[in-house]
Amino acid sequence: MERENSTVVTEFILLGLTQSQDAQLLVFVLVLIFYLIILPGNFFIILTIRLDPGLTAPLYFFLGNLAFLDASYSFIVAPRMPPEVDFLSEKKVISYGGCITQLFFLHFLGAGEMFLLVVMAFDRYMAICRPLHYSNLMNPRVCYALLLALWLGGFAHSIVQVALILHLPFCGPNQLDNFFCDVPQVIKLACTDTFMVELLMVSNSGLLTLLCFLGLLSSYVVILYRVKGHSSERKNKAISTCTTHIIIVFLMFGPAIFIYTRPFRAFPADKVVSLFHTVIFPLMNPVIYTLRNQEVKASMRRLLSRHMVC
């Protein structure tokens, strides 16, 4: 049962969202409906951007990557939610290795999306405030370099999380008070004093998230200030774009700040916030972008009409 002479826990029991069977069934049905409606929409966004030669601007390149990241992020948690596996089973178990793997990809994709939102803010700043230089500064080579940088940033962030967890001894109990593995719940099960590890985790996740959040809000304030003297049409378009981005920033960073910028102590709202942060909001982000973008909506209508006629 030992793992490297320090870990005797080989699996974790997930307590889930609630112990009520009726509540579990209700949550499962709601999440299932949400996936059946919203998840195909995300893949349709990716397909539309890939197939329409008119959607080649960096904005749409990054929007397609956002849809991919969000769909992938939701899948990290969602596979443990079928009723026969998770919500309605008496014992919800995940192996030690599976827990660490889930934790790694959760933070890898989450940090990647966070950095992608920073890149999208930079793209909008260049498009609105430096329009004459935009095409030269945001060429395809730069876009791919930024994409590579955000993937590497997400990997670096996540590997630090995993490295800190792997050095902790786990000798029981092994019950995680959540429906997936995440840092706050896993650390609390360690058989040692975790004050320094928690401090490092808060610095790595919480402080980084808070700084990105404040930086993004500041950048959009600067953009809105810079477009005050522009024509009404450009001003309205810039305001609409910035409003969309600000909505996504709050949806993405609000729950993350609540979870990772405080001591890892249980709060009544933790599970609900985690559900929205890992399942609901990620699938909604690209949809919100699309509903407020006339070019993507028009391209979707053309794609649907073409296939319906065929």
N, C-alpha and C positions, 0 to 999 in steps of 0.2 A: 504493500500500500504506500510505501514511501516514494517520494519524488525528489531526487537529488538530496536525500537524507534530511530535508527540511520541510517537505510538504507531504502530509499524509492524506490530505483531501484530494480525491481523484475525480470528484464530480460535485456539482452544485445543484441544489434544489431551488427552482424559481417559484416563489410564492404567488406570482402573478399580480394582476391589477386588484383583484378582490377575491374573497373566499366564497362569495355568494354565487351559486350556480346560475341563477336567473340573471344576475348582473353580468356574469361572464358570457352568457349566451347573447345578451343584448349588445355588449361591446363587440363580440365577434361578428355579429350580423352587420353592425354599423361599419366596422372596419372593412368587412368583405364588400359591402356595397360601395364604399369609398374607393376601394382598389379597382373594382370592376368598372367604375365610371371614370375616375381620375387617372389611373395608371395608363390605360390605353391612350388617353389624351396626351400624356407626356411623350409617349413613343410616336404619336402622330405629329407632335411638334418637331421632333428630331427628323422624322421622315420628310416633312414639309420643307424644312430648311435644307436638307440634303438634296432634294429633288428640284427645288426652284432655283434656277440660275440667277434670278433677280435678288435673292437673299444672300448676297455674298459679303455684305458689310461686316466689320468686326462685331458689331452688336449682335447679329444673328449667329455668328460663329460661337460667341460666348453663351448666347441663349441656348443653343443646342447642347453645349457642354453642361450648362446648368440643369437642363432637363435630364441628361444622362446621369449626372451626379446625384440628383435628387431621387431618381428612380432606383439607382443602385443603393443609396443610403437607406431607403425604406425597406429594400429586400434584406438588408442585414438583420433586421428585427422581425420582419413579417414571416419568414419561413417557419418560425416556431409558434405560429398562431392558428393553424388549422385546429378544429375542435377535437379531433381524435388525438392530436399531438399535444396541445397545450391548454387552451382555455377550459376544456371540459374534462381533462384528465385529472386523476387524483394526485399523481406525482409528476411534476414537470422537472425533468432532469436535463442538465447539460454538462458534458465532461469538462475537466479542467482545461484541456487543450482547446476544446470548442469555445469555452468562455473567453480565453485569452485571444483566440482568433477573432471572435465577434467583437471584442473590445478594440482590437487593433484596427479592423476595417471600419468600425463605427467612427473612430477618431481620425483615421486616415481620410475617409470621404468627407466627414464633417469639417475638418480643417481645410481640405481642398475646396469645399464650397465656400467657406469663409474667405479664403484668399481669392477665389473667383469673383466674389462680390466686390472685393477691393479692386481687382483688375477691371471689372465692369464700371466701377465708379471712375477710375482713371480714364477709361475709354470715353465715357460721357463727358468728362471734363475737357478732354482734347477735342471732341467733336463740337462741343458748344462754345468753348472759350478760345480754341485755337483752330478754327475751321480751315484756314488757309494752309496750315501745316499738317492737318489731320491725316490725309492720305499717305503722306511720306512717313510720318511718325508711326502710324498704326498699319504698316504693311503686313502681308501674310507672314513674313519671317518673324517680325516682332510678336505677332499674335501667337504663333506656335512657341516662341521662346517664353512668353508669359505663361502659356498653358503648361509647359514643362516645369517652369519655376513653381507654379502653384501645386503641381503634383508632388514635386520634391519637398516643398514646404509641408504639405500634408503628411508625407511619409516621415519626415524628420520629427514633426510634432507627435505622431502616433507612436513611433518607435521609442521615444523617451517615456511615454506613458507605460508601454508594455515592459520596458526594461525596469522601471521602478516597481511594477507589480511582480515581476518574476523573482525579484530578490526577497519578497516577503514570504515568511513561513505560514502555511495554512494547516492547522491541525484540528479544526472543528470549532464551532458549528459550521455548517456548510449551506445554510439557507439564505438566499438572496431575496430581499424584500422588494422585488421588481419583476417585470416580465422579460427582462433581458439582462445581459451582463454589462455593467458600466463601472467606472472607477469608484464613485462614492460608495456603492454597496459592497464591492469586492474588497476594498481597503479595510472596511469595518470588520471583516471576518479574519483578518490577519492575527496571528498569535504573537504579537509584539507591539511595542509602542510605535504608532504610526504618525506621530505629530510632525516630524520632519518630512515624511513622505507626503502627507496632506499639504504641507506648506509648499513643497515643490510642485505638487499637482495643481494647486490653486494658482501658483505663479505661472505654470506652463499653460494651463487651459483658461483659468478665470481671467488673469491679468491680460493675456493675449487677446481674449475675446472682447474684454472691455475696451482695450485700446483700439482695436479694429472698429468696434461699434462707434466710439467717439470720433475716430478719424473719418469714418464714412459719413456720419451726420455732418461733421464740419465741412467735408468736401462738397456735400450737396448744398449747404448754406452758402458756400463760396460761389458755386455755380449759379444759384438763384440770384445772388447779389450781382453777379457779372452780367446777367441777361436783362437787368432792369431797363437799360437804354436801348434794347433791341426792338425790332418791329413786333407788332402784336402777334403775328403768326408764329414767329420764331420763339417769342417769349412763351406763348401758350404751349407750344410743342415741348419746350425745355421744362416747363412746369409739370406737364403731364408725365414726361419721362422721369423727372426727379421724384415726383410723388409716388410713381410705381416702385422705384428703387427704394425709397424710404419705407414703404409698406413692407417690402421683402426684408429689409434690414431689421425692422422691428420683429417680424415673424421669426426670423432666423436667430437673431442675437438675444431677444428678450428671454426666451426659455433657457438658452445656454448660459446667460449671465446669472439667472436664478439658480441654476444647478451647480455651476462650477466656480462662482466667485465668493462662496461662503464656506464655512467649515462643513465637513461632511457629516451633518446630523440630519436625522429624518424629520421631514415636515409633512403634514397631511396632504399638501398639494403636489408632492413630488411625483407620484405615479401619473397623475393627470397631465402635469407639465411634460413629463417624459413621453407620454403617448402622443401629445401634439407635436413635440419637438422631433420625434423620430419617425412618425408615421404620417400624421395629418399635414403639417406645414410643408415638409419637403415636396410632397406631391402637388401642393397648391401653388408653390412659388412660380414654376414655369407657366402655369395656367393664368395666374394673375398678370404676368408679363404679356402673355399672348392676348388676353382680353383687352388690354390697353394699347395694343400695337396694331394699327390699321393694316400695315403691309403684310404682317404674318396672317392676320385674319382673312385678308383678301386672297392670299396665296392658298390658304387652306380651302377656301370656297372653290377656287379654281381646280384644285387637286381633287376634291370630292366630286365636283361636277364632271370632270373628265372621266373619272372612274365609274361614275353612275351611268354616263352615256355609253361607255364601253360595255 
